[in-house]
Amino acid sequence: MSMNKTELLNQFSKDREERVVLARIMDRMERSSSRAIPCATEFISPAQRAAVEPLLAACGNPKCLFSGGYQGAERTICVFLPDWQEVGAWEPEEELAGIEAVFSPNAHLTHRDMLGGLMGIGLTRERVGDILIGEEAAQIIALKEAAPIILSQFDQAGRHRLKLREIPLRELVPAPAEVKLVKDTVAALRLDAVLASGFAASRGKATALITGGRVSINHRECLKPGKMVEEGDVFTCRGLGKCVLKSVGGQSRKGRIIIEIERYL
């Protein structure tokens, strides 16, 4: 590395909380390298992953992968691999477990109910990945070491009883994302203009949301309404949700840029 650990943390962490996360990840990276063994982190959020990836690039892109137990998982672990191990040889079941929690269809349990129950038995958020909610069951992805705790102690969410069993990760069934395709034109590919189109808001409201610290591009906070964006960028806004700039086309007859946005419902 051209910079030492402290210098890297100073450069890539935006606050104390993020610095702690990045320091733990660097510890796992160094352990994998020094002991020539695979080492996995705890679960990180999409925003934390957005901070981790440039740090890893600055560290020379060590051999690693991100996994959340299924394709498209939001919360993932980062697994560092030794030189002797191929990425394709690593199996998610080495670090992750799937747990199904069946409940009464009249319970109407939510993600918040399930997460609250898991925190209530003493688990930290870093030990639990995505929670997939169905009408009569939830599927929980957790660190393998946390599975026995969940199976033995997590018997209730809210006032409703749960029936638990461990399931193979291949049985996870994420619900297909519900999206709405928005077609519009903008004068320029500015964040405020694209955000206003994506969330059917006025340009003024979009600007206020951005300067108020509620908007992120690719899971990194952005306070600049005039920041230029590009095809593939992901926009999240607290209170409104998420949208993706799916495509940037040519110009309309009035010289405006034609765009397509997927808004997640």
C-alpha positions as CSV (number, residue, x, y, z in Angstrom):
1,M,0.0,0.0,0.0
2,S,1.2,3.5,-0.7
3,M,-0.5,4.8,2.4
4,N,-0.6,3.3,5.9
5,K,-3.7,2.1,7.6
6,T,-4.4,5.4,9.4
7,E,-4.0,7.5,6.3
8,L,-6.4,5.2,4.4
9,L,-9.0,5.4,7.1
10,N,-8.6,9.2,7.2
11,Q,-9.2,9.4,3.5
12,F,-12.1,7.0,3.0
13,S,-14.2,7.4,6.2
14,K,-16.6,10.3,6.4
15,D,-17.3,10.0,10.1
16,R,-16.4,8.0,13.2
17,E,-19.0,5.3,12.7
18,E,-17.8,4.6,9.2
19,R,-14.2,4.6,10.3
20,V,-14.9,1.8,12.8
21,V,-16.5,-0.2,10.0
22,L,-13.6,0.3,7.6
23,A,-11.1,-0.5,10.3
24,R,-12.8,-3.8,11.0
25,I,-12.8,-4.7,7.4
26,M,-9.1,-3.8,7.0
27,D,-8.4,-6.1,10.0
28,R,-10.1,-9.0,8.2
29,M,-8.2,-8.3,5.0
30,E,-4.9,-8.2,6.9
31,R,-5.7,-11.4,8.8
32,S,-6.6,-13.2,5.5
33,S,-3.3,-12.1,4.0
34,S,-1.1,-12.9,6.9
35,R,-2.6,-16.3,7.8
36,A,-3.4,-17.3,4.2
37,I,-7.0,-18.2,5.2
38,P,-10.4,-16.9,4.1
39,C,-11.8,-14.2,6.4
40,A,-15.3,-12.8,6.4
41,T,-16.6,-9.5,7.8
42,E,-20.0,-9.1,9.5
43,F,-22.9,-7.7,7.4
44,I,-22.6,-4.3,5.9
45,S,-25.2,-2.0,4.4
46,P,-25.2,-0.7,0.8
47,A,-23.9,2.6,2.0
48,Q,-21.1,1.0,3.9
49,R,-20.2,-1.1,0.9
50,A,-20.1,2.0,-1.2
51,A,-17.4,3.3,1.2
52,V,-15.6,-0.1,1.3
53,E,-15.1,-0.5,-2.4
54,P,-12.9,2.5,-3.1
55,L,-10.9,1.6,0.0
56,L,-10.2,-1.8,-1.4
57,A,-9.2,-0.3,-4.7
58,A,-6.7,1.8,-2.9
59,C,-5.4,-1.3,-1.2
60,G,-4.7,-2.9,-4.5
61,N,-8.0,-4.8,-5.0
62,P,-7.3,-7.8,-2.7
63,K,-9.1,-11.0,-3.7
64,C,-12.5,-10.8,-2.2
65,L,-16.2,-11.1,-2.9
66,F,-19.5,-9.8,-1.4
67,S,-22.3,-12.2,-0.6
68,G,-25.7,-11.8,1.1
69,G,-26.9,-15.3,0.5
70,Y,-28.8,-14.7,-2.7
71,Q,-28.4,-12.7,-5.9
72,G,-29.2,-9.0,-5.4
73,A,-29.0,-9.0,-1.6
74,E,-28.8,-5.6,0.0
75,R,-26.9,-6.4,3.1
76,T,-23.7,-8.4,2.4
77,I,-20.6,-9.7,4.0
78,C,-17.2,-9.2,2.4
79,V,-15.1,-12.3,2.2
80,F,-11.3,-12.0,1.7
81,L,-9.7,-15.0,0.1
82,P,-6.1,-16.3,0.3
83,D,-4.0,-16.6,-2.9
84,W,-4.6,-20.4,-3.0
85,Q,-8.4,-20.2,-3.1
86,E,-10.4,-19.4,-6.2
87,V,-13.3,-17.0,-5.9
88,G,-15.6,-19.6,-7.5
89,A,-14.6,-22.2,-4.9
90,W,-16.1,-20.3,-2.0
91,E,-19.6,-21.2,-0.9
92,P,-21.9,-18.8,0.9
93,E,-22.9,-21.6,3.4
94,E,-19.4,-21.4,4.8
95,E,-20.4,-18.1,6.6
96,L,-24.1,-17.7,6.1
97,A,-27.3,-19.5,7.2
98,G,-30.9,-19.2,6.1
99,I,-33.7,-19.4,8.7
100,E,-37.4,-19.6,8.0
101,A,-39.8,-18.2,10.6
102,V,-43.4,-19.3,10.0
103,F,-46.3,-17.3,11.6
104,S,-50.0,-17.0,11.4
105,P,-51.3,-15.4,8.2
106,N,-53.4,-13.1,10.5
107,A,-50.2,-11.8,12.1
108,H,-49.3,-9.4,9.3
109,L,-45.8,-9.2,10.5
110,T,-43.5,-6.6,9.0
111,H,-39.7,-6.3,8.4
112,R,-39.7,-4.0,11.5
113,D,-41.4,-6.6,13.6
114,M,-38.9,-9.3,12.7
115,L,-35.9,-7.1,13.1
116,G,-37.1,-5.8,16.4
117,G,-37.6,-9.4,17.7
118,L,-34.1,-10.3,16.6
119,M,-32.6,-7.3,18.3
120,G,-34.6,-8.3,21.4
121,I,-32.7,-11.5,21.8
122,G,-29.5,-9.6,21.8
123,L,-28.3,-9.8,18.2
124,T,-26.6,-6.8,16.7
125,R,-27.6,-5.5,13.2
126,E,-24.2,-6.6,11.9
127,R,-25.1,-10.3,12.5
128,V,-28.3,-10.2,10.5
129,G,-28.6,-9.8,6.7
130,D,-31.7,-9.3,4.7
131,I,-35.1,-10.3,6.0
132,L,-37.5,-11.5,3.3
133,I,-41.1,-11.1,4.4
134,G,-43.9,-13.2,3.0
135,E,-47.6,-13.5,4.0
136,E,-47.1,-16.5,6.3
137,A,-43.3,-16.7,6.8
138,A,-40.1,-14.7,6.8
139,Q,-36.8,-15.8,5.6
140,I,-33.8,-14.5,7.6
141,I,-30.2,-14.5,6.4
142,A,-27.7,-14.5,9.3
143,L,-24.1,-15.2,10.1
144,K,-23.7,-18.9,10.6
145,E,-22.5,-18.3,14.1
146,A,-25.7,-16.5,14.9
147,A,-28.1,-19.2,13.6
148,P,-28.1,-21.4,16.8
149,I,-29.1,-18.3,18.9
150,I,-31.9,-17.5,16.5
151,L,-33.2,-21.0,16.3
152,S,-33.2,-21.5,20.1
153,Q,-34.3,-18.1,21.3
154,F,-36.3,-16.3,18.5
155,D,-39.7,-17.7,19.2
156,Q,-41.8,-14.5,19.0
157,A,-42.2,-11.3,17.0
158,G,-44.5,-8.7,18.4
159,R,-47.2,-10.8,20.1
160,H,-47.1,-13.6,17.6
161,R,-45.4,-17.0,17.9
162,L,-42.9,-18.2,15.4
163,K,-42.0,-21.7,14.2
164,L,-38.4,-21.8,13.0
165,R,-36.3,-24.1,10.9
166,E,-33.0,-23.7,9.1
167,I,-33.2,-23.8,5.3
168,P,-30.6,-24.1,2.6
169,L,-29.7,-20.7,1.0
170,R,-31.0,-22.1,-2.3
171,E,-34.5,-22.0,-0.9
172,L,-34.5,-18.3,-0.3
173,V,-37.3,-16.6,-2.3
174,P,-36.8,-12.8,-2.6
175,A,-39.9,-11.0,-3.8
176,P,-39.5,-9.6,-7.3
177,A,-39.0,-5.8,-7.1
178,E,-42.0,-3.7,-8.1
179,V,-40.9,-0.9,-10.3
180,K,-42.5,1.8,-12.4
181,L,-40.9,3.0,-15.6
182,V,-40.8,6.8,-15.8
183,K,-40.0,8.4,-19.2
184,D,-39.2,12.1,-19.2
185,T,-36.9,14.7,-20.6
186,V,-34.5,17.0,-18.7
187,A,-32.5,20.1,-19.7
188,A,-29.4,18.6,-18.2
189,L,-28.3,15.5,-16.3
190,R,-28.3,17.3,-13.0
191,L,-29.2,15.5,-9.8
192,D,-32.0,17.8,-9.0
193,A,-33.6,17.5,-12.4
194,V,-33.4,13.7,-12.5
195,L,-34.5,13.3,-8.9
196,A,-37.6,15.5,-9.6
197,S,-38.5,13.3,-12.6
198,G,-38.0,10.0,-10.7
199,F,-40.1,11.0,-7.7
200,A,-42.6,13.2,-9.6
201,A,-41.6,16.2,-7.5
202,S,-41.0,19.8,-8.3
203,R,-37.4,20.9,-9.0
204,G,-37.6,23.1,-5.9
205,K,-38.6,20.2,-3.7
206,A,-35.9,18.0,-5.1
207,T,-33.3,20.7,-4.4
208,A,-34.6,21.0,-0.8
209,L,-34.3,17.2,-0.3
210,I,-30.8,17.2,-1.6
211,T,-29.5,20.2,0.4
212,G,-31.3,18.7,3.5
213,G,-29.1,15.6,3.4
214,R,-31.8,13.2,2.5
215,V,-30.5,12.1,-0.9
216,S,-27.7,9.6,-1.9
217,I,-26.2,8.7,-5.2
218,N,-25.0,5.1,-5.3
219,H,-25.5,5.0,-1.5
220,R,-23.3,8.0,-0.8
221,E,-24.8,11.2,0.5
222,C,-24.8,14.1,-2.0
223,L,-25.6,17.7,-1.0
224,K,-25.0,19.2,-4.5
225,P,-28.2,19.7,-6.5
226,G,-26.1,20.5,-9.6
227,K,-24.0,17.3,-9.5
228,M,-24.0,15.6,-12.9
229,V,-25.3,12.1,-12.9
230,E,-25.1,9.3,-15.5
231,E,-26.8,6.1,-16.7
232,G,-26.9,3.4,-14.1
233,D,-26.8,5.7,-11.1
234,V,-28.9,4.7,-8.1
235,F,-30.7,7.5,-6.2
236,T,-32.1,7.0,-2.7
237,C,-34.1,9.5,-0.8
238,R,-35.2,9.0,2.8
239,G,-39.0,9.1,2.9
240,L,-39.5,8.6,-0.8
241,G,-37.5,5.4,-1.7
242,K,-35.2,4.5,-4.6
243,C,-34.9,5.0,-8.3
244,V,-32.4,4.2,-11.0
245,L,-31.5,6.2,-14.1
246,K,-32.0,3.2,-16.4
247,S,-31.1,4.9,-19.7
248,V,-30.1,8.2,-21.3
249,G,-31.2,8.6,-24.9
250,G,-30.9,11.2,-27.5
251,Q,-32.5,14.6,-27.6
252,S,-36.1,15.6,-28.0
253,R,-37.3,18.0,-30.6
254,K,-36.9,20.8,-28.1
255,G,-33.3,19.8,-27.4
256,R,-33.9,18.2,-24.1
257,I,-32.3,14.9,-23.0
258,I,-34.6,11.9,-23.1
259,I,-34.3,9.6,-20.0
260,E,-35.9,6.5,-18.5
261,I,-36.0,6.0,-14.8
262,E,-37.1,2.9,-12.8
263,R,-38.8,3.9,-9.6
264,Y,-39.0,1.2,-6.9
265,L,-42.5,1.0,-5.4
